[in-house]
Amino acid sequence: MDRVRRGGPGRRRGERDRDPAGDSFDARGRGLRDWKGEGERSSAFATRGGGTLQPLALNPPSWPVVWRPLGPDDNEGVPGEVEILSTAFVDGMEYLYLRMVLREEFPQIAESTYWFYVDLDGDGDNDILVEELSDWGVVCLFQWDLVLGWWGVTDPFVSCDDLDSIDDVDIGHAAREVWSCYLGRGCIDFALEKVAFSSTTRKTFITAATSEVNFLWMGGDLERNPTDTSILPCDYALPSDCTGPLQVPELDLLLPVLPLLLLAGLLRRRRGRSRRLPARGEKK
């Protein structure tokens, strides 16, 4: 039987937050955010084009039983808990589920760091980085900043651009470890609220990455497009392993002409969440 563990509680969706200016707002308030890496820093994000964006998820993640394979990765001989052997996905109604299969049968999500890069339109440049920070009990998203050339547009050295509790008991992004998920292998799974990727098409690619370093903060990192060279575990020195870009088939959520935006709600809802995260030992 699979053995599943999750991170700490983190912040619950629906709590009332306070922005740096002191104005209170509901955590599910309205707003627009562009995740295509435009380097935008203002509090107002313009809508480009037209069309109907997807609604916020109404339910917590419901993890798939059957996963669709994306592709294998070479066994480069790094420690089993960070050795990626393959990846898989499921395109759900409200969430995009991503899985990395590891050589270690009993991975500990709290002892390493796991993340995915997302290239929204298949142009070869990743636009979003999502990582688990289990020590803080959150899933953290960064947008690529085209102006400064690093991950994060809010204040990347101290805060996420977007975050949710790592748990799957509430609505929003989540992550988990699964023991013995497949033929003596372990898995790390992510559930990503699809509203955050409302413009993905069949050209969307993902890259999986791992590090032996626990709580590896990726905000401010300068590498946008790491890939597996099949000679070293990754052409980028920081991860312990990474895959090459893998296309997510049939992820045709909206017409390609729609703008690359988050649905109304993510900017104001998460401006309060993107403030400085607590240091270890502080109360959340």
The 8 nearest C-alpha neighbors of each residue, nearest first, counted from 0:
[[1, 2, 179, 180, 178, 3, 177, 181],
 [2, 0, 178, 179, 180, 177, 3, 181],
 [1, 3, 178, 177, 0, 4, 179, 176],
 [4, 2, 177, 176, 178, 1, 175, 5],
 [5, 3, 176, 175, 177, 2, 6, 108],
 [4, 6, 175, 166, 176, 7, 3, 174],
 [5, 7, 133, 136, 165, 166, 8, 4],
 [6, 8, 136, 9, 133, 135, 5, 165],
 [7, 9, 136, 164, 166, 10, 6, 165],
 [8, 10, 164, 136, 137, 7, 135, 11],
 [11, 9, 164, 12, 8, 163, 283, 137],
 [12, 10, 14, 13, 164, 9, 169, 163],
 [11, 13, 14, 26, 10, 170, 169, 163],
 [12, 14, 26, 11, 15, 27, 25, 16],
 [15, 13, 12, 26, 11, 16, 25, 10],
 [16, 14, 25, 26, 24, 13, 17, 23],
 [15, 17, 271, 23, 24, 26, 14, 25],
 [18, 16, 23, 271, 21, 22, 24, 19],
 [17, 19, 271, 21, 20, 22, 23, 270],
 [20, 18, 21, 17, 271, 22, 274, 270],
 [21, 19, 18, 22, 17, 23, 271, 270],
 [20, 22, 18, 19, 17, 23, 16, 24],
 [23, 21, 18, 20, 17, 24, 19, 16],
 [24, 22, 17, 16, 21, 18, 15, 25],
 [25, 23, 16, 15, 26, 17, 22, 28],
 [24, 26, 28, 15, 27, 268, 16, 13],
 [25, 27, 268, 13, 28, 15, 14, 16],
 [26, 28, 268, 25, 264, 13, 29, 265],
 [29, 27, 264, 268, 25, 26, 267, 24],
 [264, 28, 30, 263, 267, 27, 268, 265],
 [31, 29, 263, 264, 266, 267, 265, 32],
 [32, 30, 263, 44, 266, 261, 262, 265],
 [31, 33, 261, 260, 44, 266, 34, 265],
 [32, 34, 260, 35, 259, 261, 44, 31],
 [35, 33, 36, 142, 260, 32, 259, 126],
 [36, 34, 126, 33, 37, 259, 142, 119],
 [35, 37, 143, 144, 34, 38, 145, 126],
 [36, 38, 39, 145, 35, 144, 33, 34],
 [37, 39, 144, 145, 146, 36, 40, 152],
 [40, 38, 37, 41, 152, 44, 33, 36],
 [41, 39, 38, 152, 42, 153, 43, 44],
 [42, 40, 43, 39, 44, 38, 153, 32],
 [41, 43, 44, 40, 266, 267, 39, 30],
 [44, 42, 41, 45, 31, 30, 32, 40],
 [43, 45, 31, 32, 42, 46, 33, 41],
 [46, 44, 47, 43, 31, 32, 33, 260],
 [45, 47, 48, 44, 258, 31, 260, 49],
 [48, 46, 258, 45, 49, 257, 259, 260],
 [47, 49, 258, 257, 46, 50, 256, 259],
 [50, 48, 257, 47, 258, 51, 46, 256],
 [49, 51, 257, 52, 48, 258, 254, 256],
 [50, 52, 53, 49, 257, 253, 54, 262],
 [51, 53, 262, 50, 54, 197, 194, 253],
 [52, 54, 194, 197, 262, 51, 55, 193],
 [55, 53, 56, 52, 194, 262, 57, 263],
 [54, 56, 194, 57, 53, 262, 93, 192],
 [55, 57, 93, 58, 54, 170, 192, 171],
 [56, 58, 55, 170, 59, 93, 54, 171],
 [57, 59, 170, 56, 60, 169, 93, 171],
 [60, 58, 170, 169, 168, 167, 171, 61],
 [61, 59, 167, 62, 58, 190, 94, 170],
 [60, 62, 63, 59, 167, 58, 94, 190],
 [61, 63, 60, 64, 96, 190, 188, 167],
 [64, 62, 65, 61, 66, 89, 96, 91],
 [63, 65, 66, 62, 61, 89, 180, 67],
 [64, 66, 63, 67, 89, 62, 88, 68],
 [67, 65, 88, 89, 87, 68, 63, 64],
 [66, 68, 87, 88, 89, 69, 65, 86],
 [69, 67, 87, 70, 86, 66, 88, 85],
 [70, 68, 87, 86, 245, 67, 88, 247],
 [69, 71, 85, 86, 68, 72, 245, 87],
 [72, 70, 85, 84, 86, 73, 69, 83],
 [71, 73, 84, 85, 242, 83, 74, 70],
 [74, 72, 75, 84, 229, 71, 83, 232],
 [73, 75, 76, 84, 72, 82, 83, 77],
 [76, 74, 232, 77, 73, 231, 82, 229],
 [75, 77, 74, 78, 82, 79, 232, 73],
 [76, 78, 82, 75, 79, 81, 239, 240],
 [79, 77, 80, 81, 82, 76, 103, 211],
 [78, 80, 103, 102, 82, 81, 77, 101],
 [79, 81, 103, 106, 78, 82, 101, 102],
 [82, 80, 79, 209, 78, 83, 210, 211],
 [81, 83, 79, 101, 102, 77, 80, 78],
 [84, 82, 101, 85, 100, 81, 72, 99],
 [83, 85, 72, 101, 100, 71, 74, 73],
 [86, 84, 71, 100, 72, 70, 83, 99],
 [85, 87, 99, 69, 98, 70, 100, 68],
 [88, 86, 68, 69, 98, 67, 66, 97],
 [87, 89, 97, 67, 96, 66, 98, 68],
 [90, 88, 96, 66, 91, 67, 95, 97],
 [89, 91, 95, 96, 88, 94, 250, 92],
 [92, 90, 94, 93, 95, 89, 96, 193],
 [91, 93, 94, 90, 95, 193, 56, 192],
 [92, 94, 56, 193, 91, 192, 95, 194],
 [95, 93, 192, 193, 91, 191, 190, 92],
 [94, 96, 90, 191, 91, 193, 190, 89],
 [95, 97, 190, 89, 88, 189, 94, 191],
 [98, 96, 88, 189, 188, 87, 190, 95],
 [99, 97, 188, 87, 86, 187, 88, 189],
 [98, 100, 86, 187, 186, 85, 101, 83],
 [99, 101, 186, 85, 84, 83, 86, 185],
 [102, 100, 83, 185, 103, 82, 84, 186],
 [101, 103, 79, 184, 82, 104, 84, 80],
 [104, 102, 79, 80, 101, 105, 185, 184],
 [103, 105, 184, 185, 179, 183, 178, 106],
 [104, 106, 178, 185, 103, 107, 179, 184],
 [107, 105, 80, 103, 185, 104, 108, 176],
 [108, 106, 109, 110, 105, 176, 111, 80],
 [107, 109, 110, 176, 111, 106, 112, 133],
 [108, 110, 107, 133, 111, 134, 213, 6],
 [109, 111, 213, 107, 108, 112, 211, 212],
 [112, 110, 213, 211, 212, 108, 109, 210],
 [113, 111, 210, 213, 209, 214, 215, 212],
 [114, 112, 209, 130, 208, 131, 210, 111],
 [113, 115, 130, 208, 129, 207, 209, 131],
 [116, 114, 207, 129, 206, 128, 208, 130],
 [115, 117, 128, 206, 205, 127, 125, 207],
 [118, 116, 205, 127, 125, 126, 119, 204],
 [119, 117, 125, 204, 126, 203, 121, 120],
 [120, 118, 203, 199, 117, 121, 126, 204],
 [121, 119, 203, 202, 122, 118, 199, 200],
 [120, 122, 202, 203, 123, 118, 204, 119],
 [121, 123, 120, 124, 118, 119, 125, 202],
 [124, 122, 121, 125, 118, 224, 120, 244],
 [125, 123, 122, 118, 224, 126, 223, 121],
 [126, 124, 118, 117, 127, 116, 223, 224],
 [125, 127, 118, 143, 35, 36, 117, 142],
 [128, 126, 142, 117, 141, 116, 125, 143],
 [127, 129, 116, 141, 140, 115, 117, 142],
 [130, 128, 140, 115, 114, 139, 141, 116],
 [131, 129, 114, 139, 138, 113, 132, 115],
 [130, 132, 138, 133, 113, 139, 137, 114],
 [133, 131, 137, 134, 135, 214, 138, 136],
 [132, 134, 136, 6, 135, 109, 131, 137],
 [135, 133, 136, 132, 109, 214, 7, 6],
 [136, 134, 133, 137, 132, 9, 7, 279],
 [135, 137, 7, 133, 9, 6, 165, 8],
 [138, 136, 165, 164, 132, 163, 9, 135],
 [137, 139, 131, 165, 163, 162, 130, 132],
 [140, 138, 162, 130, 129, 159, 161, 137],
 [141, 139, 129, 161, 128, 160, 159, 162],
 [142, 140, 151, 128, 160, 150, 127, 159],
 [141, 143, 127, 151, 150, 34, 36, 126],
 [144, 142, 150, 36, 126, 151, 149, 145],
 [145, 143, 38, 36, 148, 146, 149, 152],
 [146, 144, 38, 148, 36, 37, 147, 143],
 [145, 147, 38, 144, 148, 37, 149, 39],
 [148, 146, 144, 145, 149, 38, 152, 150],
 [149, 147, 145, 144, 146, 221, 143, 150],
 [150, 148, 221, 219, 220, 144, 147, 143],
 [149, 151, 143, 219, 218, 220, 141, 142],
 [150, 152, 155, 141, 142, 218, 143, 153],
 [151, 153, 144, 154, 142, 155, 38, 160],
 [154, 152, 160, 151, 155, 40, 158, 159],
 [155, 153, 158, 156, 157, 152, 151, 159],
 [154, 156, 218, 151, 219, 158, 157, 153],
 [155, 157, 218, 154, 219, 158, 216, 151],
 [156, 158, 275, 155, 154, 276, 159, 218],
 [159, 157, 275, 273, 155, 154, 274, 276],
 [160, 158, 273, 161, 139, 140, 141, 162],
 [159, 161, 141, 273, 153, 140, 151, 152],
 [162, 160, 140, 159, 269, 273, 139, 141],
 [163, 161, 139, 138, 140, 159, 137, 272],
 [164, 162, 138, 137, 172, 171, 165, 10],
 [163, 165, 137, 9, 10, 166, 136, 8],
 [164, 166, 173, 137, 138, 136, 174, 6],
 [167, 165, 164, 173, 168, 5, 8, 6],
 [166, 168, 173, 169, 60, 59, 165, 170],
 [167, 169, 166, 59, 170, 60, 173, 165],
 [168, 170, 59, 167, 171, 166, 12, 11],
 [171, 169, 59, 58, 56, 12, 57, 60],
 [170, 172, 192, 163, 169, 173, 59, 191],
 [173, 171, 191, 190, 192, 163, 138, 165],
 [172, 174, 165, 190, 166, 167, 189, 138],
 [175, 173, 189, 165, 188, 190, 131, 166],
 [174, 176, 5, 188, 187, 4, 177, 189],
 [175, 177, 187, 4, 3, 186, 108, 188],
 [178, 176, 3, 186, 2, 185, 180, 1],
 [177, 179, 2, 185, 105, 1, 180, 104],
 [180, 178, 185, 183, 184, 104, 1, 181],
 [179, 181, 185, 178, 1, 177, 184, 186],
 [180, 182, 184, 179, 183, 185, 100, 186],
 [183, 181, 184, 179, 180, 104, 185, 102],
 [182, 184, 179, 104, 181, 185, 180, 103],
 [183, 185, 104, 181, 179, 102, 182, 103],
 [186, 184, 104, 178, 179, 180, 101, 105],
 [187, 185, 100, 177, 99, 101, 176, 180],
 [186, 188, 176, 99, 98, 175, 177, 100],
 [189, 187, 98, 175, 174, 97, 186, 176],
 [188, 190, 174, 97, 96, 173, 191, 98],
 [191, 189, 96, 173, 172, 95, 94, 174],
 [192, 190, 172, 95, 94, 193, 96, 189],
 [191, 193, 94, 172, 194, 171, 195, 93],
 [194, 192, 94, 196, 195, 93, 95, 191],
 [193, 195, 197, 196, 192, 53, 262, 55],
 [196, 194, 261, 193, 197, 192, 262, 191],
 [197, 195, 193, 194, 198, 199, 261, 119],
 [196, 198, 194, 199, 195, 193, 261, 53],
 [197, 199, 259, 196, 253, 200, 257, 258],
 [198, 200, 119, 196, 197, 203, 252, 120],
 [201, 199, 251, 202, 250, 203, 252, 198],
 [200, 202, 250, 249, 251, 248, 203, 247],
 [201, 203, 121, 120, 200, 204, 246, 119],
 [202, 204, 119, 120, 121, 201, 118, 200],
 [205, 203, 246, 118, 245, 247, 244, 117],
 [204, 206, 117, 245, 116, 244, 118, 246],
 [207, 205, 244, 116, 115, 242, 243, 245],
 [206, 208, 115, 241, 242, 114, 116, 205],
 [209, 207, 241, 114, 240, 115, 113, 238],
 [208, 210, 113, 240, 238, 81, 239, 112],
 [211, 209, 239, 238, 212, 112, 111, 81],
 [210, 212, 111, 213, 239, 81, 112, 209],
 [213, 211, 210, 111, 215, 112, 214, 110],
 [212, 214, 111, 110, 112, 215, 211, 109],
 [215, 213, 112, 132, 216, 212, 134, 111],
 [214, 216, 213, 212, 112, 217, 210, 132],
 [217, 215, 218, 214, 132, 156, 220, 219],
 [218, 216, 220, 219, 215, 150, 130, 141],
 [219, 217, 155, 150, 220, 156, 151, 216],
 [220, 218, 150, 149, 155, 156, 151, 217],
 [219, 221, 217, 149, 150, 218, 222, 223],
 [222, 220, 149, 223, 219, 148, 150, 218],
 [223, 221, 220, 224, 225, 149, 235, 150],
 [224, 222, 125, 221, 225, 124, 149, 143],
 [223, 225, 222, 125, 124, 226, 123, 116],
 [226, 224, 235, 234, 223, 222, 233, 227],
 [225, 227, 243, 233, 242, 234, 241, 228],
 [226, 228, 233, 243, 242, 229, 241, 234],
 [227, 229, 230, 234, 231, 233, 226, 232],
 [230, 228, 227, 231, 73, 232, 233, 75],
 [231, 229, 228, 232, 227, 75, 233, 234],
 [230, 232, 233, 229, 228, 234, 75, 227],
 [233, 231, 240, 75, 227, 241, 239, 230],
 [234, 232, 227, 235, 231, 241, 240, 226],
 [235, 233, 226, 228, 227, 225, 236, 231],
 [234, 236, 233, 225, 237, 238, 226, 222],
 [235, 237, 238, 234, 233, 239, 232, 225],
 [236, 238, 235, 239, 210, 233, 240, 209],
 [239, 237, 210, 240, 209, 236, 208, 235],
 [238, 240, 210, 209, 211, 81, 232, 237],
 [241, 239, 232, 238, 209, 233, 208, 82],
 [242, 240, 208, 233, 207, 227, 226, 209],
 [243, 241, 227, 207, 206, 226, 72, 244],
 [242, 244, 226, 227, 206, 245, 241, 228],
 [245, 243, 206, 205, 204, 242, 246, 226],
 [246, 244, 204, 205, 243, 206, 247, 69],
 [245, 247, 204, 203, 248, 205, 202, 244],
 [246, 248, 204, 203, 250, 245, 201, 249],
 [249, 247, 201, 250, 246, 202, 203, 251],
 [250, 248, 201, 251, 247, 200, 90, 252],
 [251, 249, 201, 200, 248, 252, 247, 199],
 [250, 252, 200, 249, 201, 253, 199, 254],
 [251, 253, 250, 200, 199, 197, 198, 254],
 [254, 252, 251, 198, 255, 197, 257, 200],
 [253, 255, 256, 257, 252, 251, 200, 198],
 [256, 254, 257, 253, 200, 198, 199, 258],
 [257, 255, 254, 258, 48, 49, 253, 50],
 [256, 258, 255, 254, 49, 50, 48, 198],
 [259, 257, 47, 260, 48, 256, 198, 49],
 [260, 258, 198, 33, 35, 34, 257, 261],
 [261, 259, 33, 32, 258, 34, 262, 31],
 [260, 262, 32, 195, 31, 194, 33, 197],
 [261, 263, 31, 52, 194, 264, 260, 265],
 [264, 262, 30, 29, 31, 265, 261, 266],
 [29, 263, 265, 30, 28, 268, 27, 266],
 [264, 266, 268, 269, 267, 263, 30, 261],
 [267, 265, 30, 269, 268, 31, 32, 264],
 [268, 266, 270, 269, 30, 28, 265, 29],
 [269, 267, 26, 27, 265, 28, 264, 266],
 [268, 270, 272, 271, 267, 266, 265, 161],
 [269, 271, 267, 273, 272, 266, 268, 18],
 [272, 270, 18, 269, 16, 273, 17, 274],
 [271, 273, 269, 270, 274, 162, 161, 16],
 [274, 272, 159, 270, 158, 160, 271, 161],
 [273, 275, 272, 158, 271, 276, 270, 159],
 [276, 274, 158, 157, 273, 277, 159, 272],
 [275, 277, 158, 274, 278, 157, 273, 283],
 [278, 276, 281, 283, 279, 275, 282, 135],
 [279, 277, 281, 280, 276, 282, 135, 275],
 [278, 280, 281, 277, 135, 134, 282, 276],
 [279, 281, 278, 282, 277, 283, 135, 134],
 [282, 280, 278, 279, 277, 283, 276, 135],
 [281, 283, 280, 277, 279, 278, 135, 276],
 [282, 277, 281, 9, 10, 276, 135, 280]]
